[in-house]
Amino acid sequence: MLFIKYSRILKKSSQLYSKFNNYVPTKNSLRGLARRKIEFKFLPEPLYGPKRDEIDMVKKELAELTGGMNMPQLQQILEPHNRKTNSKQLTLPSQSSGKYLQKATEEDNSRGLLATYNLAAYVNKSDTLQQFLKLGVDLNHIERKKGLPEFVLRLRFEEDVSPYLLFLKDQNVPAERLGEFITKNPLIFKVHLDDLQTRVNYLNAKKFSKAQIERILTSNPYWLMFSTRRIDRRLEFFQKEFRLAGADVRFLASKLPKLITHNMDHIQKATFCIREEMGFNKDEIKCLLLAKPRLWILKTDDLVERFAYAHQEMNLSHQLILKVTQILTSREFRLRERHEFLKMLGRAQYDPERDLYISPKSLVEGNNYYFVRNIAKSDMETFELFLKTR
């Protein structure tokens, strides 16, 4: 019972001892001494921290129970093994060491903690980060993603980075786009150069031109992360699903490379919406895909709402929408504002065979000033008043 009581007092007083180690005990023995009042020599009272009465009470309790023994001696009696362990743990390696950063990260992850790094703090010590900045790499974008800061800090520029830059240069990726490429896909340094070359060779074997390969790699840095088997399956899907010729597939892949590596479930859902909900037939869908492949990566709800407004409110036919596909990529509220303004002026006439024809394309181009002055033939005061009262 006495040992338990000592432990409780020790736990309470050890928190204060590190800040207020300001007394000189007069006795050093725990056993065989009568309880008596112990005198302490105090330093000036601190400005911040526990109240003086609280400190006096803890010191008084400790003095009565230990006969004047100081804290280090009492800790050595009650926790001899812990003191040895703690003394060893006080010496830590320098945080500038890469091994320490890796070890600390592993320990944090094992405890469920997220390691956070500010790469700017390592720029002066890392040649790789300095070279990345010269290339135009956005380090702030990289450090937002879990695991990437640690990976980038371990890269050696000459051994791990330079060969990949030479490889991209051989594929005609512009030097001014290398920083953007690394910013979007720093994980390319994890892929073996032989695998990257194999994936480029596949495009050559499929008769992609050098200009098309350059556009694919520049516009979609993630393309090289896909194996030749995955790319082949996806190209085959588009060819069969939309009845495309080989030249059409190459044109589509180079026009919007992101489409080929996009989520396939979303692409199938978009195809269903365009065919079933919007009512385009197979030939129209093929034309729509080649003219505006971006429609397949938009949110399907937004896509259906834009089509519904253009088709039902503006009375635009499927054929007219195919000619002006920008209608489906424009924000719906912008299209609604301009159409209603033209309707108020009596100029909402989109039939090319009738007088006072206005191309639907003009509703989604240019800023409001251009639209009001050149298309609506009105003034900004009238347009702003219309927006306030609509």
C-alpha positions as CSV (number, residue, x, y, z in Angstrom):
1,M,0.0,0.0,0.0
2,L,2.8,2.4,0.8
3,F,4.5,1.6,-2.6
4,I,1.2,2.4,-4.4
5,K,0.9,5.6,-2.5
6,Y,4.5,6.6,-3.4
7,S,3.7,5.9,-7.1
8,R,0.7,8.1,-7.1
9,I,2.6,11.0,-5.5
10,L,5.5,10.5,-7.9
11,K,3.2,10.6,-10.9
12,K,1.6,13.9,-9.7
13,S,4.8,15.6,-8.7
14,S,7.0,14.5,-11.6
15,Q,5.0,16.8,-13.9
16,L,5.9,19.8,-11.7
17,Y,9.5,18.7,-11.0
18,S,10.7,19.3,-14.5
19,K,9.5,23.0,-14.4
20,F,10.1,23.7,-10.7
21,N,13.2,21.8,-9.6
22,N,14.0,24.5,-7.2
23,Y,14.4,23.0,-3.8
24,V,17.3,21.4,-1.8
25,P,16.3,18.4,0.3
26,T,18.0,18.0,3.8
27,K,17.5,14.2,4.2
28,N,18.4,11.3,1.9
29,S,17.0,8.2,3.6
30,L,13.6,6.7,3.1
31,R,13.6,4.2,6.0
32,G,14.1,4.7,9.8
33,L,13.4,8.4,10.0
34,A,10.6,10.0,11.9
35,R,8.1,12.2,10.1
36,R,9.1,15.8,10.5
37,K,8.7,19.1,8.7
38,I,11.3,19.7,5.9
39,E,12.5,23.1,5.1
40,F,13.0,24.0,1.4
41,K,14.9,26.7,-0.3
42,F,12.8,28.3,-3.1
43,L,13.7,30.2,-6.2
44,P,11.6,33.2,-7.3
45,E,8.1,32.3,-8.2
46,P,7.5,31.7,-11.9
47,L,5.3,34.0,-13.9
48,Y,3.3,31.2,-15.5
49,G,2.4,27.6,-14.5
50,P,0.7,26.0,-11.5
51,K,-0.3,28.2,-8.5
52,R,2.1,28.5,-5.6
53,D,-0.3,26.9,-3.2
54,E,-0.6,23.8,-5.4
55,I,3.2,23.5,-5.6
56,D,3.6,23.9,-1.8
57,M,1.0,21.2,-1.2
58,V,2.7,18.6,-3.5
59,K,6.1,19.3,-2.0
60,K,4.8,19.0,1.5
61,E,3.2,15.6,0.8
62,L,6.4,14.4,-0.8
63,A,8.5,15.6,2.1
64,E,6.3,13.9,4.7
65,L,6.3,10.6,2.9
66,T,10.0,10.4,1.9
67,G,11.8,12.0,4.8
68,G,13.3,14.6,2.5
69,M,14.4,12.4,-0.4
70,N,14.8,14.3,-3.7
71,M,13.0,13.4,-6.9
72,P,15.9,11.7,-8.8
73,Q,16.6,9.3,-5.9
74,L,13.0,8.5,-5.5
75,Q,12.6,7.8,-9.2
76,Q,15.7,5.5,-9.1
77,I,14.1,3.4,-6.3
78,L,10.6,3.1,-7.8
79,E,11.5,3.0,-11.6
80,P,15.0,1.8,-12.1
81,H,14.4,0.1,-15.4
82,N,12.3,2.8,-16.9
83,R,15.0,5.4,-16.1
84,K,17.6,3.4,-18.0
85,T,15.3,3.0,-21.0
86,N,14.3,6.7,-21.0
87,S,17.9,7.8,-20.8
88,K,18.7,5.9,-23.9
89,Q,15.8,7.3,-25.7
90,L,16.9,10.9,-25.1
91,T,19.5,10.7,-27.8
92,L,17.9,10.9,-31.3
93,P,19.6,10.9,-34.7
94,S,19.5,14.1,-36.7
95,Q,16.3,14.8,-38.5
96,S,18.2,15.6,-41.7
97,S,19.0,12.0,-42.1
98,G,16.9,10.2,-44.7
99,K,16.9,7.0,-42.6
100,Y,15.4,8.8,-39.7
101,L,12.7,10.4,-41.8
102,Q,11.8,6.9,-43.1
103,K,11.8,5.4,-39.7
104,A,9.7,8.2,-38.2
105,T,7.2,7.8,-41.0
106,E,6.9,4.1,-40.4
107,E,6.4,4.6,-36.6
108,D,3.7,7.3,-37.2
109,N,1.9,5.1,-39.7
110,S,1.9,2.2,-37.2
111,R,0.3,4.4,-34.7
112,G,-2.3,5.6,-37.2
113,L,-0.8,9.1,-37.6
114,L,-0.5,10.9,-40.9
115,A,3.1,12.1,-41.7
116,T,3.1,15.6,-43.0
117,Y,6.0,17.3,-44.8
118,N,6.6,20.8,-46.0
119,L,9.0,20.2,-49.0
120,A,10.0,23.9,-48.9
121,A,11.9,23.2,-45.7
122,Y,14.2,20.7,-47.5
123,V,14.9,22.7,-50.7
124,N,18.2,24.1,-49.5
125,K,19.4,20.6,-48.6
126,S,18.1,18.7,-51.6
127,D,19.6,19.0,-55.0
128,T,16.6,17.1,-56.5
129,L,14.1,19.6,-55.2
130,Q,16.2,22.5,-56.5
131,Q,16.3,21.0,-59.9
132,F,12.5,20.3,-59.8
133,L,11.9,24.0,-59.0
134,K,14.1,25.0,-62.1
135,L,11.9,22.7,-64.2
136,G,8.7,24.3,-62.9
137,V,7.5,21.5,-60.7
138,D,4.8,22.5,-58.2
139,L,6.0,21.1,-54.9
140,N,2.9,22.3,-53.1
141,H,0.8,20.1,-55.3
142,I,3.0,17.1,-54.6
143,E,3.1,17.5,-50.8
144,R,-0.7,17.3,-50.6
145,K,-0.8,13.6,-51.6
146,K,0.0,11.0,-49.0
147,G,3.3,9.3,-49.4
148,L,4.6,11.5,-52.2
149,P,6.8,13.9,-50.1
150,E,8.8,11.0,-48.6
151,F,9.2,9.4,-52.1
152,V,10.4,12.6,-53.7
153,L,12.9,13.3,-50.9
154,R,14.6,9.9,-51.5
155,L,15.1,10.6,-55.2
156,R,18.6,11.3,-56.5
157,F,18.5,13.6,-59.4
158,E,21.4,12.2,-61.5
159,E,20.6,8.6,-60.9
160,D,16.8,8.5,-60.5
161,V,15.5,11.5,-62.4
162,S,17.8,12.5,-65.3
163,P,17.3,9.2,-67.3
164,Y,13.5,9.8,-67.3
165,L,13.9,13.4,-68.4
166,L,16.0,12.2,-71.3
167,F,13.4,9.5,-72.1
168,L,10.6,12.1,-72.3
169,K,12.8,14.4,-74.4
170,D,13.3,11.6,-76.8
171,Q,9.5,11.3,-77.1
172,N,9.4,15.0,-78.1
173,V,7.8,16.2,-74.8
174,P,8.5,19.9,-74.8
175,A,11.1,21.0,-72.2
176,E,8.7,23.7,-70.8
177,R,6.1,21.0,-70.1
178,L,8.4,18.7,-68.1
179,G,7.6,20.5,-64.8
180,E,3.9,20.1,-65.4
181,F,4.4,16.4,-66.3
182,I,6.3,15.7,-63.0
183,T,3.8,17.7,-61.0
184,K,0.9,15.6,-62.3
185,N,2.7,12.2,-62.2
186,P,5.8,12.0,-60.0
187,L,5.2,8.3,-59.6
188,I,6.6,7.8,-63.1
189,F,10.0,7.5,-61.4
190,K,8.8,4.2,-59.9
191,V,8.2,2.6,-63.3
192,H,11.2,0.9,-65.0
193,L,12.5,2.7,-68.1
194,D,12.2,-0.6,-70.1
195,D,8.5,-0.7,-69.3
196,L,8.0,2.9,-70.4
197,Q,9.8,2.2,-73.7
198,T,7.6,-0.8,-74.3
199,R,4.5,1.3,-73.9
200,V,5.8,3.8,-76.4
201,N,6.7,1.0,-78.8
202,Y,3.1,-0.2,-78.6
203,L,1.8,3.1,-79.8
204,N,4.3,3.1,-82.7
205,A,3.2,-0.5,-83.5
206,K,-0.4,0.8,-83.6
207,K,0.6,3.4,-86.2
208,F,0.3,6.5,-84.0
209,S,2.3,9.3,-85.5
210,K,5.1,11.1,-83.5
211,A,2.9,14.1,-83.2
212,Q,0.0,12.0,-81.7
213,I,2.4,10.3,-79.3
214,E,3.8,13.6,-78.2
215,R,0.3,15.0,-77.6
216,I,-0.8,11.8,-75.7
217,L,2.2,11.9,-73.3
218,T,2.1,15.7,-72.8
219,S,-1.7,16.0,-72.3
220,N,-2.0,12.9,-70.1
221,P,1.1,12.0,-68.0
222,Y,-0.8,9.1,-66.5
223,W,-1.0,7.3,-69.8
224,L,2.5,5.7,-69.2
225,M,1.3,4.3,-65.9
226,F,-1.0,1.9,-67.8
227,S,0.4,-1.4,-69.2
228,T,0.1,-2.1,-72.9
229,R,-2.5,-4.8,-72.1
230,R,-4.8,-2.3,-70.3
231,I,-4.4,0.3,-73.1
232,D,-5.1,-2.3,-75.7
233,R,-8.3,-3.4,-74.0
234,R,-9.5,0.1,-73.7
235,L,-8.8,1.1,-77.3
236,E,-10.6,-2.1,-78.4
237,F,-13.6,-1.1,-76.3
238,F,-14.0,2.3,-78.0
239,Q,-13.5,0.7,-81.4
240,K,-16.2,-1.9,-80.9
241,E,-18.6,0.2,-78.8
242,F,-18.7,3.1,-81.2
243,R,-17.9,1.3,-84.5
244,L,-14.7,3.3,-85.1
245,A,-12.1,2.7,-87.7
246,G,-8.4,2.5,-86.8
247,A,-7.8,6.1,-87.9
248,D,-10.8,7.2,-85.7
249,V,-9.3,5.4,-82.7
250,R,-6.0,7.1,-83.1
251,F,-7.7,10.5,-83.6
252,L,-9.8,10.0,-80.5
253,A,-6.9,8.9,-78.3
254,S,-4.8,11.9,-79.4
255,K,-7.6,14.5,-79.2
256,L,-8.5,13.6,-75.6
257,P,-6.0,11.1,-74.1
258,K,-7.6,11.4,-70.7
259,L,-10.7,9.7,-72.1
260,I,-8.8,6.4,-72.7
261,T,-7.5,6.2,-69.1
262,H,-10.7,7.5,-67.5
263,N,-13.0,5.4,-65.3
264,M,-14.7,2.9,-67.5
265,D,-17.8,2.6,-65.4
266,H,-18.4,6.4,-65.9
267,I,-17.8,6.1,-69.6
268,Q,-20.4,3.4,-69.9
269,K,-22.9,5.4,-67.8
270,A,-22.4,8.4,-70.0
271,T,-22.9,6.3,-73.1
272,F,-26.2,5.0,-71.7
273,C,-27.4,8.6,-70.9
274,I,-26.6,9.9,-74.3
275,R,-28.3,6.9,-76.1
276,E,-31.3,6.3,-73.8
277,E,-32.1,9.6,-72.0
278,M,-31.0,12.0,-74.7
279,G,-32.2,9.9,-77.7
280,F,-29.2,10.0,-80.0
281,N,-28.8,7.0,-82.3
282,K,-25.6,5.1,-83.0
283,D,-24.4,7.2,-85.9
284,E,-25.1,10.4,-84.0
285,I,-23.3,9.1,-81.0
286,K,-20.2,8.4,-83.1
287,C,-20.3,11.9,-84.5
288,L,-20.8,13.3,-81.1
289,L,-17.8,11.3,-79.7
290,L,-15.4,12.4,-82.3
291,A,-16.5,16.0,-82.2
292,K,-16.8,16.4,-78.4
293,P,-15.2,13.5,-76.5
294,R,-15.2,15.6,-73.4
295,L,-18.9,14.9,-73.0
296,W,-18.0,11.4,-71.8
297,I,-16.0,12.6,-68.7
298,L,-18.6,15.3,-67.6
299,K,-21.1,14.6,-64.8
300,T,-24.0,12.8,-66.4
301,D,-26.6,14.8,-64.5
302,D,-25.2,18.1,-65.8
303,L,-25.0,16.7,-69.3
304,V,-28.7,15.6,-69.3
305,E,-29.9,19.0,-67.8
306,R,-28.1,21.0,-70.5
307,F,-29.5,18.8,-73.3
308,A,-33.0,19.0,-71.8
309,Y,-32.9,22.8,-71.7
310,A,-31.5,23.1,-75.2
311,H,-33.9,20.5,-76.7
312,Q,-37.1,21.3,-74.9
313,E,-36.9,25.0,-74.0
314,M,-34.8,26.3,-77.0
315,N,-36.4,23.7,-79.4
316,L,-33.0,22.7,-80.8
317,S,-33.1,19.5,-82.8
318,H,-30.6,16.6,-82.5
319,Q,-29.1,17.5,-85.8
320,L,-28.6,21.2,-84.8
321,I,-27.0,20.1,-81.5
322,L,-24.6,17.9,-83.4
323,K,-23.5,20.9,-85.3
324,V,-23.1,23.0,-82.2
325,T,-21.8,20.6,-79.6
326,Q,-20.6,23.5,-77.5
327,I,-24.1,23.8,-76.2
328,L,-23.6,20.6,-74.2
329,T,-20.4,21.8,-72.6
330,S,-21.6,25.2,-71.6
331,R,-22.9,25.8,-68.1
332,E,-26.7,25.6,-68.0
333,F,-27.4,28.8,-66.1
334,R,-25.3,30.8,-68.6
335,L,-27.3,29.3,-71.5
336,R,-30.6,30.0,-69.7
337,E,-29.7,33.7,-69.0
338,R,-28.8,34.5,-72.6
339,H,-31.7,32.6,-74.2
340,E,-34.2,34.3,-71.9
341,F,-32.7,37.7,-72.7
342,L,-33.0,37.0,-76.4
343,K,-36.5,35.8,-75.9
344,M,-37.4,39.0,-74.0
345,L,-36.1,41.0,-77.0
346,G,-37.9,38.8,-79.5
347,R,-34.7,37.6,-81.0
348,A,-34.6,34.0,-79.9
349,Q,-34.7,32.6,-83.4
350,Y,-32.4,29.6,-84.0
351,D,-33.8,28.2,-87.3
352,P,-31.2,28.9,-90.1
353,E,-34.0,28.8,-92.7
354,R,-35.8,31.8,-91.2
355,D,-35.0,35.5,-91.0
356,L,-33.2,37.0,-88.0
357,Y,-31.3,33.7,-87.5
358,I,-29.0,33.6,-84.5
359,S,-26.5,30.7,-84.2
360,P,-26.8,28.8,-81.0
361,K,-23.0,28.8,-81.0
362,S,-23.0,32.5,-80.3
363,L,-24.9,31.9,-77.0
364,V,-21.9,30.1,-75.5
365,E,-19.1,32.2,-76.9
366,G,-17.5,35.4,-75.7
367,N,-18.2,37.4,-72.5
368,N,-21.4,39.1,-71.7
369,Y,-20.4,42.4,-73.2
370,Y,-19.7,40.8,-76.6
371,F,-22.9,38.9,-76.4
372,V,-25.1,41.9,-75.5
373,R,-23.5,44.3,-78.1
374,N,-23.0,42.0,-81.0
375,I,-25.5,39.2,-80.7
376,A,-28.5,40.7,-78.8
377,K,-27.9,44.2,-80.3
378,S,-28.7,45.7,-76.9
379,D,-26.8,47.5,-74.1
380,M,-25.3,46.3,-70.8
381,E,-27.7,48.4,-68.7
382,T,-30.7,46.6,-70.1
383,F,-29.0,43.2,-69.7
384,E,-28.0,43.9,-66.0
385,L,-31.6,45.1,-65.2
386,F,-32.9,41.9,-66.8
387,L,-30.7,39.8,-64.6
388,K,-31.9,41.6,-61.5
389,T,-35.6,41.2,-62.3
390,R,-35.7,37.7,-63.8
